[in-house]
């Protein structure tokens, strides 16, 4: 996972998750991504969806997902 901070005002932070999905029918469920925080540690959950009823390959499929991170309550 990589972190990107924009040069905008106020700055925006995004986590960039990348990896491989298990086949052509598996996708990141972008609407249900969650970011939780414990202290100064952020946890990102990337759920996946598997499409039913369509032909699938079992080839690994690369993905990259940009996830906004709310950091406003962190102290400097």
C-alpha positions in Angstrom: 0.0 0.0 0.0 1.2 3.5 -0.8 0.0 6.9 0.5 -0.4 9.9 -1.7 -0.9 13.5 -0.4 -2.1 16.2 -2.8 -0.7 19.7 -2.8 -4.2 21.2 -2.6 -5.5 23.3 0.3 -6.4 21.5 2.5 -4.3 18.6 1.5 -6.0 15.3 0.7 -4.6 11.9 1.5 -5.3 8.7 -0.5 -4.2 5.2 0.2 -3.3 3.4 -3.0 -3.9 -0.4 -2.8 -2.7 -2.6 -5.6 -2.4 -6.3 -6.1 -3.9 -9.2 -8.0 -7.4 -10.5 -8.1 -8.1 -14.2 -8.5 -9.8 -14.1 -11.9 -11.7 -12.1 -14.5 -15.0 -12.3 -12.5 -13.6 -10.9 -9.3 -13.7 -7.1 -8.8 -13.1 -4.7 -5.9 -16.4 -3.7 -4.3 -15.6 0.0 -4.3 -18.9 1.0 -2.6 -18.1 -1.0 0.5 -14.4 -0.1 1.1 -14.0 0.8 4.8 -11.2 2.8 6.4 -10.9 2.5 10.2 -8.4 4.0 12.6 -6.9 2.8 15.9 -4.6 5.5 17.3 -2.3 6.6 14.4 -2.8 3.3 12.4 -5.3 3.2 9.6 -6.9 -0.1 8.4 -8.3 -0.5 4.9 -10.8 -3.3 4.1 -11.1 -4.0 0.4 -14.1 -6.4 -0.1 -14.4 -8.1 -3.5 -17.4 -9.2 -5.5 -17.6 -12.3 -7.7 -19.9 -12.1 -10.7 -22.3 -15.0 -11.0 -23.4 -16.5 -14.3 -20.6 -15.2 -16.6 -17.6 -17.1 -17.9 -14.5 -16.5 -15.9 -10.8 -17.0 -16.3 -8.7 -18.1 -13.4 -5.9 -15.8 -14.5 -4.6 -13.3 -12.0 -5.9 -9.8 -12.8 -4.0 -6.7 -11.6 -6.0 -4.0 -9.7 -5.2 -0.5 -8.3 -7.7 1.3 -6.0 -7.4 4.9 -4.7 -9.0 5.2 -1.2 -9.6 8.6 0.4 -8.4 8.8 4.0 -9.9 11.2 6.5 -7.1 12.4 8.7 -8.7 15.6 10.1 -8.8 14.3 13.7 -5.1 13.4 13.9 -2.8 15.7 15.9 0.2 17.2 14.3 
